[in-house]
């Protein structure tokens, strides 16, 4: 009986992990001041990586810098687009663009100063990464960063484009 319960729980967890959800609709601004609806984020049918960060979060900045080193290759191979979402609060929002410029990040950067988007997705801690398929479904979530973890991201993106 115990093995049946374990099998059922395992099956439920596997289904839960693969169930996709759409991005919630939240209004954010780009670092250039343009308004963006998060449920309208798209990449011409190709995957999108959404990476939540803050200027004060060292692991976040290491992750985005590590991805930046290989981002051009990723784009060429898969067409993936990365959108970085800053959760810096309003009093620190002025630090985001200088940091993005300093690191030379080529990503689209959105500002979530009230954490509305972060909260709508149920995100507790950063760094936090989502991968959306070409239809805008969230198909992968990852919390935290360790050196080399970006390799897992590109593997997930490759799986999406080869399925």
N, C-alpha and C positions, 0 to 999 in steps of 0.2 A: 504493500500500500504506500509505503514511504517513497519508493522509487517512482510510483505513478505520480504522486504529488510533485516530486522533484522534476519529472519530465514535463508535467503540465506547466509548472512555474517557468521552466526553461523555455518552453514553447511560447508562452505568453510574453516573456521578456524578448525573445527573438522577434516576435510580431511587433511589439511596441517599438523596438529599435529601428524597424524598417518602415513604420508608418510615417508618412510625410505630412507636413502641414504647410499652409501658405504663410507668407510673411504678413504680419499685421499691418494695418494702415495707420501710419504715424507721419506727421509732417515734420521734416527736419530741414536744416539749411546746409548747403555746401560751405566750404571755407571761403568761397567767393560770394556768399550771400544769396545764392539761388535756392528757391524752395523745391523740395523733393518729397514725393509721397513714397514711403517705403514699400507699399504693396505694388508699386509701379516699377520697381527696380528690375532692369532686364539687361540681357546681353545677347540679343539676336539669337535666342535659342541655345546659347552655350552656358556652361556653368558659371556661377558667381560664388566667390568666397567673401563672406562678410566677417570682418575681424574687429571686435570691440577692444578698444584700448583707451589709455589716458596718458597724458604727458608724464605724469609722476610714476607710472607703472613700468619698472625696469624690465620684467619679463615680457611685457607687451611690446616694448620698444625693441628688445632683442629679437622677438619673433618677426615683427614687421621688417626689421633690417635684414634678417636671414632670408625672408621671402623675397625682399627687394633684390638680393644678390642673384636670384634665379628666376625672377618674375618674367623677364623678357623671354627666356627659354620656355617657361610655362605657357605664356601667351602664344608663342609661335607654334608650340606642339599641340595645345588643347583649345586655344581661344578663350581660356578662363579670364575672368575679370575679378580683381580684388577691390572691394570697397571697405575702407577703414572707417570705423565709427568711433569718434571720440566721445567719451562720457565725462570729459572735463566739465566742471560746473561753470556757470556763467562768469564768475570772477576770474577764472583761469583760461577761458576760451581764447583769449588773445595770445596764449602761448602755443596754440596748436599749429597755426600756419608757419611761424618761424621754425618750429621743430621739424615739420614736414619738409620745409625747404632745406634745412640744415642736413637732414638725412638723405635728401634727394629722392624721397618716395614718389613714385609715379602714380600712386593710387588715387582714385576718387575718394575724397575725405568728407564725411558727413559729421555734423555736430549734433549731439544729443545731450544738451546741457542739463535737462531736467530728468534724464534717464527714462524718458517715456518709451522709447523703442526697446531699450534694455529690459525694462519692467514688463512690457507687453509680451516679450519672449520668455519671461521667467528666468532671466539670467541673474545669478547671484554674484558671481566673481568674474574678474577679468585676469588675464586675457581669455577671451571666449571667441570661438570661431564657428561659423555656420557655413555649410556648403548648400547652395540651392541648385537644383537641376535647371535645365533650359526653360522649364515651364514655371519657375518660381517656387517650386516645392522645396521645403527644407528637408534634405536627405541625410545630413550628417551634422553632428554637434560635437565640439571638443572644448574642454575647459583646461586652462593652464598651459604652460610652455616649458619644454625642456629642449636643450640643443638637439637639433636633428628632427624634431617633431614635424617640421614643415614637409618632410619626405612623405609622411603619412597623408598629408593634405593632397599632394599631387597624385598620390596613388588613388585616393578616393575620386579625384577629378577624372583620372584616366579611366577608372571603372565606369563612370557615368557616360563618358563619350564613346566607350567601346561596347556599351550595352544597347 
